[in-house]
Amino acid sequence: MIDKRTHSLEDYASKYLELEVKGTGVSGCATLVKSRVDGLEYISKRVVLRGLSAKEQEQAIQEARILQNMHHPNVVKYYDHFVDPG
């Protein structure tokens, strides 16, 4: 279920400039991006939901929500997530 805290890929493109793919895996890739807002660099983790069941898609979005609320020195800081409904 996509809620109001989830942003579209158009929002992503307006906020970040993709610079370089840093790694790929079975479910997606990690890309170095530069914020169009503050000029800082971040890593964008892209997870491909296409082909996943509705339950698996919800679990992926739930993981993003859990990371959003997690504050720990050994966990990378979470900023935002975006969903491509296509």
HUWO-V340692 format. One line per field, one symbol per residue. ss: DSSP state (h for helix, s for strand, l for the rest). burial: I if it has 9 or more other C-alpha atoms within 8 Angstrom, else O. A space follows every 10 residues. Layout:
# HUWO-V340692
ss=???
burial=???
This chain:
# HUWO-V340692
ss=llllllslhh hhhhhsssss sssslllsss ssssslllll ssssssslll lllhhhhhhh hhhhhhhhhl llllllllll lsllll
burial=OOOOOIIIIO IIOOIIIOOO IOOOOOOIII IIIIIIOOOO OOOOOOOOOO OOOOOOIIOI OOOIOOIIOO OOOOOOOOOO OIIOOO
